[in-house]
Structures are given as structure tokens and as C-alpha cells.
Amino acid sequence: MWLLAALVRMQPAAGSQAEDVESLRLVVSGDQAAAAGLYDRHSRGLYSLILRIVGDEREAEDVLQEVFVQAFRQAGRYDASRGVVAAWLLMMARSRAIDRLRARRTRVEGRTGEVQVLNDVPDSQPDVASAMLGEEQTRLVRQALDELPLLQRMAIELAYYEGLSHSEIAQRLEQPLGTVKTRIRLGLLKLRDVLAEGQA
Amino acid sequence: MSTHDELKANGAGYVLGSLDAHEQREFEAHLAGCAECKAEVASLRPLISVLATSVPQVTPRSELRERILGAAAGLKRSGAEVGPQTRPRPHLYALHDRKAPPALVWLPLAAAIVIAVGAGIYALRLQRQMGDLQARFDQEQSAAAVLAAPDLARIDLQGQPVAPDARARALWSRSRGLVFTAANLPPAPPGKAYQVWVVTAQMPISAGLLTTDPTGGGSQYYVTPPDIAPPVAVAVTLEPSGGVPSPTGERYLIGMP
């Protein structure tokens, strides 16, 4: 029985930042085992986010491949002052998945020459480092997110997971643009305050 | 030109990546010189990692590992071998090198280990598969997914004589569920609750109960059966607080597609 229990408990290790940074350094010099290590530590989390956004397994697999290829290619340009590796990868995954979703929407709706809504997120935010929250903090924020008024949560989710711009969200909810912006901001401020209380 | 307060409202959208190109440029220019907005953006940024990880966790197919690492290896040196195949397996050699114990002892032991490992791996895989299935299901079921649904239908509801000022809107997707938002409902008396109904040609089907705030507003997400007949109306009635299987009380709101 102990063997069975040990196997069931065996999950991919949650890689530490130091381990990830070292792997990226080795990937630059063509180390395949380091690339495999990064894949093993992060593929599940990245794939889950991508799948949530694009909603199709085949497309999610293509996007996951794009993300890893991009990450391995840009490994030498990774800058730890701009965020931990896990956050860097998640940002790339979200950005590429949303690009895919928007391209599909444009195809389906037959619109061309649409304004590019999303810029390359990592490059447009050079000034602030992003960290991953710890387990307990994540739990607190998740719970607070569930408890937000439905319309606040929905506006945040439409922005993050569906890649809709403020004005698109305003159109869908048939509400003034200002109301949508305020709702999103109030929602995020509430989550931040919960986090601050949790740390105090 | 936007005022500071208008720009400040864009900070959250900036962090979420939901500004359009023009708004983004304008906000970045502002951010460079505004310590207040810079601080707010910095304080909101860590929340994004929670959104990124608060999705149902699904394991990618195992074939994908080889494909992706292969593609990545192709970047550097074409034809290079990848991953675990190239790694030596020292423990296997070690097993051969050691002086073998009599087969009588190790054969049943090896068989037992093989069975135990097999059962363990099977249990692990089964557990993963169950988790993945649940995750796929959860993914389809969210209020935001309803609004992004390709088959989204909108039904506006009008207040009935008992509550002429009440208003509501139902956003419904056959595949993803119902988002219901109401305003100006009178407070439900003690022991009573509002119940939302999807009325089909055959019968009214309960979507669930609706809780209202002190202003008489409320919004709620409901899962609806995907094989439901096309609704001919959506209605809200006042019912005993636990809800009832089919409507008995006064109608407060009704709307037709």
C-alpha cells in the first residue's frame, strides 16, 4: 500500500525560481535536459491556462508549443528583475492564447483591419516585477474572487480570459464604458485589499 | 486629452491587458510621470498570477512532450536527440552487474512489484483522468463563458402588475448556461424567495433561486441542461423560500425572446 500511496502523491515538483533560472541559463547553451525540466515543471499550468482561453485541445497544444519554442529561443533575454520565470511563462501563454482567440474571432466575424487590442504584454511593462503569490495568498485571492459581485467578476474574467477590451465588454453588457472600467477597478482593488489584510 | 481620474480608471485594465492600443499608449505615457498610478499598477500586478493559476488544471497529452521538446531541439541543432531517451539508465545496468539471487526468490518478488507499480500507475492515471474530466466540465460552466458564447441569446423581462418597476435581463447560451440580472424587485417577504424559470413549450423549468440586495437588484449564474427545449419565456415568481419544482406563486417578471 505504501507504494501506491507514494505513487499517487507523486506530482510534478513545483519548481523553484532558482531552479528555473538555472535551467534557462543551460537552455541557452543547448542543454536538452534543462529544456525538458522546464517543460515538466510548467507544461501543466501553462496548458491549463491556454486551454481555458482558447477552449480547444488541438489549438491549446499548438499554442503551448509556440510558448515553449519562444521561451527557449528567448531564454538568454530573460531578465529576473522583470518577474519570476513562472510568471514570465504564464504571461507569454496568456498573450499568445489571446492572440489566437482574437484571430479566430476576426475570422468568424469576417472583420478585417481590426484594431490590435493586445500588445506584447511582457515588453510593454518593463518597470514592475511580477511575482507569483504563495499558496495561502492565492487561496485568499481566489476565494475573494468568487465572492465578488457577479458583474464585477464577470467583467474581470471577460477581460483576462476572453481578451475583450473595455469597450467590447461595455458593448456586451450594454453598459457605459465608464461603468465597466470602474467595475473592473473596484473588483481588483477589493482583491488587493483582501491580500493586504491577509498579510497584515 | 483625458483627466487624471479617467486615466486612473485604466490602471486595472492595463494590468489585465484589456486596454486598446490607443488607451494603452496614453496610459503608459501617463504612467511614466504619475507616482500614484504607478503604485496602483504595482499593487495590482501580483493578482494576475492568481487569475492565471485559477483555472481548472488539465494535464496535456503525453505525446506532446516529445513533439514540443523535439521542435525546440530543432531550433539549435537539427537532428539532435531529445529528452529522456538519451539519458543513461544506470539502475538497469546495475541490476545486471550484480550477482543475481536465485530466481526462486526474486521472481515472485519482481512479479509482486510489477503488479503493485502497475496498479499504482493505473490509480494515478485514473485519478488524473477524473480530475481532467471534471476540469473540462468546470471550464464550460462560468458566467464569463456565457457572455462570450457564440450562441448567446438575450431576453429582456418586464415587471408585472405586482412590481411594475422591476426589470431584468437573461443572457442564455444553450451550451454554457444562463446569466440573470434583475433590478428594482421589492424585498422578498420573510419565508419567501424569488425563483427564476426557463419556460419551454412543454413546461417551466426552474433555473434556481435569485437573491436580491437591499436595492432590489441581483445577478446570478445558472447552469441549464444542454438538451433543454427552446425557451418561449423566462419568468420570475415569488415562492416559498426553498423553491418549488413548478411555479405556484405570483409572477413578478416575464420576458419572451
Interface residues (C-beta under 8 A of the other chain):
Chain A: L3 L4 A6 L7 V8 M10 G30 Q32 A33 A35 A36 Y39 D40 S43 R44 G45 Y47 S48 L49 L51 R52 G55 A60 E61 L64 Q65 F68 V69 F72 R73 A86 A87 L90 M91 A93 R94 S95 I98 V108 V115 Q116 V117 L118 N119 V121 S124 D127 V128 S130 A131 M132 L133 Q137 T138 V141 R142 L145 P149 L150 L151 R153 M154 I156 E157 L158 A159 Y160 Y161 E162 G163 L164 S165 H166 S167 I169 R172 L173 G178 K181 T182 I184 R185 G187 L188 L189 L191 R192 L195
Chain B: A9 N10 G11 A12 G13 V15 L16 G17 S18 L19 D20 A21 H22 E23 Q24 E28 L31 K38 V41 A42 S43 L44 R45 P46 L47 I48 S49 V50 L51 A52 T53 S54 V55 P56 Q57 V58 T59 P60 R61 L64 R65 R67 I68 L69 A71 A72 A73 L75 K76 R77 A80 E81 V82 G83 P84 T86 R87 A116 V117 A119 G120 I121 A123 L124 Q127 A135 Q139 S142 A143 A144 L147 A148 P150 V179 T181 S219 Q220 Y221
